[in-house]
Amino acid sequence: MSRDKYHKFALPKILYDLKQGYPNNIFLRKLQGAAQSTTKTWRPTQYYLNMLIENLEKVEPSEPEEKSKIVVHESSEPDRKLDCYILTEDSSDKYSLELVPWSEIMYMPVVPTKPFDLFEIVAIILCEISFWGDTEQELLELIDTMKEQLNDRNS
């Protein structure tokens, strides 16, 4: 997967650039530290973070239907330093990253509201996208199940 097709501030590009600057064990240690400083509730191991990034790198990106961006901002929640959401340019609607297919997130530029640490930005995004599963396939299966349950309720 060529990194050149991404926006210069898209998640795969940020990950690629960060990984180039450190040996893998140092990169993972810094990412783990950022995850622990960003949120009090998400405590990933280095092994888990490595697996999550490998799973993310296997995803084939697709253009999202609407032009959107990932906004990273200071959190108002006491157990989080940062938070993030998807902002659509057409409607200015905000959406959580939790139930958005990873393939759609890949092209979205990441826009921090302040100059946050890049490891913290990546950590909060990884925390959000992995909330319902460790792979995009797990997330898509959950979305299908939720749609089926909703359809059953409405029938």
N, C-alpha and C positions, 0 to 999 in steps of 0.2 A: 504494500500500500504506500503510494508516494505521499509524502507529507506536503508536497508543494501544492496540492489541490485544496488544501484547507486555508481558511482565513488565518492570518498570522497570529491571532489570539484564540484560535479554536483549541479545544482540549487536547486532541492528538498532537498538535504542534507544540503546545506548552509542555506536555509530557516528554516529547522527543527532545526538546531543548534542555529541559532539566536533566534528563538521563545522560545527555552528552557531557555534562559538566562534572559528573561524579561516577565513581565505581558503583556497581549495582547495590552492594551492601550499604554503602554510605547514603546513596539515593533513598533506599528503602527506610533506613534509620531516620533520615531527615523527614521523610513523608509521614512516618509513624509518629514522630514527635509533633509534627504539624497537626495531625489528626487529633492527638491528645490535647493539644492546646486550643484547638478550634471548637471542639465539642466535648462535654464531660461524659456523654452517654455512649459514644462510639469509640471502642478501644480495639482497633484492628492490629493483628500481629503483622510482622514483616512478610511472613509467608502468605497470609491472606491478601495483603496489598499487592504482592507480586502476582498472585493468581488472578486478582481482580483486573490488574492492568493487562496481563496476558489475555484475559477474556475480552477486554475492551478492544485490544489491538486486533482481535480476530473478526470484529464486527465490520461488515461492509457498509460504509456510510450511504445514506440516502438523503436527498434534499428534503427538508421539511416543507409541508404544504404552504405555510405562511412564513414570511421573513421574520425571524425571531433571533433573540440573543439571550445569553445567560447572564443575569445580573447578580453579582456577588456584593453583599452589603453587610454592615454591622448588624448583628442580631439584637432584637429586643427581648429575646428569651434569656433567662438567667443562666441556663446550662449550655449556651452556645456563644461563641465569640463572633462567628460569621454565619450567614445564611445565604441562600441563593434561590432564584426563581427564573422562569422563562418569561420574557416580555415580548409580546408580538408587536411588531411595528404598525400593522394595519389597524388594530383595535385597541392597543395599549392594555390588553388584558394580561394578567399575571397568572402563571401556572406553576405548579410544583414540578420538579424534575422526576419525582418518584415513579410516575406511571407513564413516562414518555419513553418510547423505544430508544435504546442507546444509539441506534443507527441515525436517528434524526438529530440527536444532540451533537454528533460528531462535527457537523458543519457550522454549528452556531458559534459566533464569536462570544468570547467571555469578556464581560465588561464589569470590572470592579468599580465601585463608587468612590474608592480611595485606593492609594497605592499599597495594597495588602501584599504580604509575602506570597510568592508564587506557590510554594509548597502548601500553604494554608488554603489557597484558592483551589488547588487540585484536591486537597483532602476533603473539603466541604462538598465539592461536586461528587467525588467518589462516594462519600457518605450518603448523599441523596439518591444517586442512581442505583446504589446497591441495597436500598432499604427493603425492597421486595424480592431480591434474589441476587445471586452472584454472577449470573450470565444474562444476556439479553433474552435468550430462549426461555429461561425461567420467568422473566417478566412478561414476555408475550403470552405464555401459557396462563399466567395469572390474569392478565387482561382478558383473554378469551373466556376463562372461567367466570370472571365478574360479569362480562357481557351476557353469557348464557343465563346466569342467575338473575340478572336484571330483566332479560327477556321472559324468563319463566314467571317472574313476579307480575309482569305487565300482561301476560296472556290469560 
